[in-house]
Amino acid sequence: MFYLISIIGSGRVGASIAFLCVANALDDVLLLNRTKDKALGESMDIANAIPPTSKFSIRGTDDYSELSDSDIIVIAASRDNYTKDRTENIQSQVDMIKEIAEKIKQYCPSAIILVISNPPDVLTYFFQKGSGFSRFKVMGIASSLDSSRFRYFISEKLFVPQSSISNALVLGEHGDSMVPIFSNASVNGTNLNSLIDDTVRESMINNIRGYWKQLRNYKSRSQFGIAKNTYDVIHAIINAKELSVPASIVLEGEYGENNVSMGIPVKINQNGVSEIQKIDLDGSEKLMLKESSKKIRDDINSV
Ligand SMILES: NC(=O)c1ccc[n+]([C@@H]2O[C@H](COP(=O)([O-])OP(=O)(O)OC[C@H]3O[C@@H](n4cnc5c(N)ncnc54)[C@H](OP(=O)(O)O)[C@@H]3O)[C@@H](O)[C@H]2O)c1
């Protein structure tokens, strides 16, 4: 079966995701951008990365009706860039996602939706509510990126390869209240908590939360980490391979939460989210996750 992967927003992130899909001959890609020239330019450039053995191609457009055959739609569009906080442009991003939800509802009501644009938890919530799509087909992708950052810091601090680290998950908001879960993580089978002290734990939490600010000391914005994490989800959907990752979905009682979308561990397959996974958290993690869901809910209610 052939799929069409459509990516709305061909900026840094959208183009990087498109590049990975095309270079790995995953499937056909459509880049849709507000300014058509950018979609055309990026797709012309990325087209030269199509492997000679690939059956697939890429094209650019600004016409939403061309989304009609899409099986997977990635939303990486952004009207403005934030400088201090991911929720800085919340009103204009929510207005944007509502408009995009209307278009997607009109042209491809069966697609699986991956929301990348910031703030992803809030936008996932508004997309799902606005479109009426099954909550299992609308995912915010960000906690897997935050988890990559968690693995990176564990690896650097303990001088171990990332391949020796298991279950290092970051849950909750893709924002300052995100919650790295130490109690479940292990290195070569040994619980992470027994390998570090409170000072290291606190500094890791701060480093993961502040990663994007550190990165911006050196380049304008991140793109490759989120691109690879999104590519992995698309790959799992297209190849019907089960993938366990944290992602943001609208919760109906899971983890004690309602009327909010936040990063929790899920299984993904060809149909979208196939299972919400329940993991044990310690007392302080439960408390931090509660604070994180409150932060997202407050943001939702502020719009
Ligand atoms: N989830 C995560 O972990 C994560 C990680 C990194 C970034 N992000 C977020 O991902 C988003 C994209 O980042 P970026 O660095 O790629 O931004 P960018 O380079 O500014 O690209 C955004 C693109 O969206 C386009 N756009 C705006 N409104 C649109 C609409 N209604 N329909 C179609 N295209 C539209 C813009 O078009 P124009 O050419 O007309 O301006 C621009 O090309 C941002 O919200 C960013 O904060 C999330």
The ligand as an ORCA input file, in Angstrom:
! r2SCAN-3c Opt
* xyz 0 1
  N       7.347     19.673     18.964
  C       8.629     19.969     19.102
  O       9.351     19.328     19.856
  C       9.209     21.099     18.308
  C      10.599     21.206     18.062
  C      11.071     22.249     17.254
  C      10.182     23.184     16.731
  N       8.854     23.074     17.019
  C       7.862     23.998     16.464
  O       7.617     23.622     15.104
  C       7.134     24.756     14.383
  C       7.946     24.949     13.118
  O       9.261     25.360     13.458
  P      10.256     25.892     12.322
  O      11.532     26.200     12.989
  O      10.224     24.983     11.141
  O       9.524     27.274     11.925
  P       9.721     28.117     10.593
  O      11.063     27.829      9.992
  O       9.364     29.523     10.928
  O       8.623     27.521      9.607
  C       7.255     27.676      9.810
  C       6.588     27.604      8.454
  O       5.166     27.549      8.639
  C       4.596     28.236      7.541
  N       3.210     28.575      7.828
  C       2.706     29.490      8.697
  N       1.363     29.430      8.724
  C       1.002     28.456      7.837
  C      -0.232     27.904      7.426
  N      -1.402     28.332      7.934
  N      -0.238     26.925      6.498
  C       0.930     26.486      5.972
  N       2.139     26.940      6.342
  C       2.177     27.915      7.261
  C       5.511     29.434      7.346
  O       5.317     29.931      6.056
  P       5.951     31.305      5.498
  O       7.037     30.870      4.585
  O       4.837     31.967      4.781
  O       6.434     32.102      6.683
  C       6.885     28.808      7.564
  O       7.452     28.326      6.354
  C       7.228     25.925     15.368
  O       5.976     26.115     16.001
  C       8.266     25.450     16.365
  O       8.182     26.141     17.582
  C       8.364     22.063     17.782
*
